[in-house]
Amino acid sequence: MLRYTLMRLGIFVGCLVVVWGLVYSGLAPRGLGSSNGLWIVTLALVISAPISFVVLRKERDRASVRVSERVDRMKASFEANAGQEDLADDRARAQAQPREQAQGQAS
């Protein structure tokens, strides 16, 4: 997952540098008033998103497989813990019933 994030960040930084160069060379519009920095970042985001979507498809698929495996392991662990709690609760209730019956007979 870290690898995918770093690759996506790299694509964004590359697009940011290219857009910055185009804006300051006059090949791309400068934006409105003092919004030049925001314009450059927004344009870089808009350009880098589809590039990342296409170029990083395999890496994104690998990352999603890792995430889903991790979620499955966590679910299995949770279910195992819940099963242990249920078993401990059943044992405690089974031990408490003879005591309650003995107290009920003594009254």
Rosetta blueprint (number, residue, H / E / L):
1 M L
2 L H
3 R H
4 Y H
5 T H
6 L H
7 M H
8 R H
9 L H
10 G H
11 I H
12 F H
13 V H
14 G H
15 C H
16 L H
17 V H
18 V H
19 V H
20 W H
21 G H
22 L H
23 V H
24 Y H
25 S H
26 G L
27 L L
28 A L
29 P L
30 R L
31 G L
32 L L
33 G L
34 S L
35 S L
36 N H
37 G H
38 L H
39 W H
40 I H
41 V H
42 T H
43 L H
44 A H
45 L H
46 V H
47 I H
48 S H
49 A H
50 P H
51 I H
52 S H
53 F H
54 V H
55 V H
56 L L
57 R H
58 K H
59 E H
60 R H
61 D H
62 R H
63 A H
64 S H
65 V H
66 R H
67 V H
68 S H
69 E H
70 R H
71 V H
72 D H
73 R H
74 M H
75 K H
76 A H
77 S H
78 F H
79 E H
80 A H
81 N H
82 A H
83 G H
84 Q H
85 E H
86 D H
87 L H
88 A H
89 D H
90 D H
91 R H
92 A H
93 R H
94 A H
95 Q H
96 A H
97 Q H
98 P H
99 R H
100 E H
101 Q H
102 A H
103 Q H
104 G H
105 Q H
106 A H
107 S L
